[in-house]
Amino acid sequence: MNNIVFNQLFNHQENQNLTDKYLTSHPEINSKIDSLLWSYNEIGDVIPQYIGKFGSGHFFPFSESRFELNCSFQLIRLSFYKHSFIALRNAFELGLLSIFWDKNDNAEEVIQNWYKSEQNTPFKKQIISGIKNIDNINEFNTYFDIFDRIEKIYSILSDYTHTKGVLFSSNKLNRANFTRFNENALLAWTKEFEKVVKLLLTVHILKYPISLQDTPIEEKFGINAPFGGFLDTYQSNQLKSVLNKDEVEVLQKICDNDENAKMQADWVNSHENITEEELKKQLSEFDEFVKTQSGVNMKKE
């Protein structure tokens, strides 16, 4: 009979119950976390996936960033506060790398050595220097100092990662040498989590300004929509709902003035809305495809 290792320092179930109870009793915090996680998941759809990029590894920084962001939240629920900050830093850096590698629209080429673990991850200075080459980001920076915000987020999250004394230690965050629920630690994480997600959403929008164009993808293409490179209207609205209103106004202005984004939006809107009959045909063909693939899998088994 196998024995399950039990460590009294980690009261997983109790901590999770206390955290969930707290979030339930504070719906504004729970809703904020949920909306930000949802929004970050949605922004991934705007990253181009056309032939040449698809399967190249160019999407890896974003997908890994999204995974780390979700891990950070799960660690919070278990009261692993310091480690949730470490995961948040990973999510932040990887999210910036998503933009850094594609700054010249050739991530599928320049990412290869890093993606294959043959090249070290660029340092912060190099990442920031790289994204400064993106015109839309520089324009936004004239209104809101985005590079200063990047530096500040890096700084505080790195303090937790490198344990800058007792203030950034597990002992301080848990108020003990074991894991236990701490409202102040949860609120401190929520504050930094919000900063991280909002900034990563902002740089992705600026890199891919089609993000805030009105592109009703489902209405035009049904379930056979372009894979990657666009957001549907409801996704754009979701992004706007979590960002600061004054910054959304500037982001919208920049996106509306981007010639390539306007051309892409015009292409989408030049299509007639898909008819009910066409949508039914798409769904029928998809169902048939699924049945065929299921049959192939069953034969292999």
Secondary structure, DSSP 8 states (H G I E B T S, - for coil): -------TTB-HHHHHHHHHHHHHH-HHHHHHHHHHHHHHHHHGGGS---TTTTTTTTTHHHHHHHHHHHHHHHHHHTT-HHHHHHHHHHHHHHHHHHHHHTTTS-HHHHTHHHHTT-S----HHHHHHHHTT-HHHHHHHTTS-HHHHHHHHHHHHHHHHTT-SGGGSHHHHHTSSSB---HHHHHHHHHHHHHHHHHHHHHHHHHSGGGGS---HHHHHTTS--SSS---HHHHHHHHHHS-HHHHHHHHHHHHT-HHHHHHHHHHHTS----HHHHHHHHHHHHHHHHHHHHHHHHH-
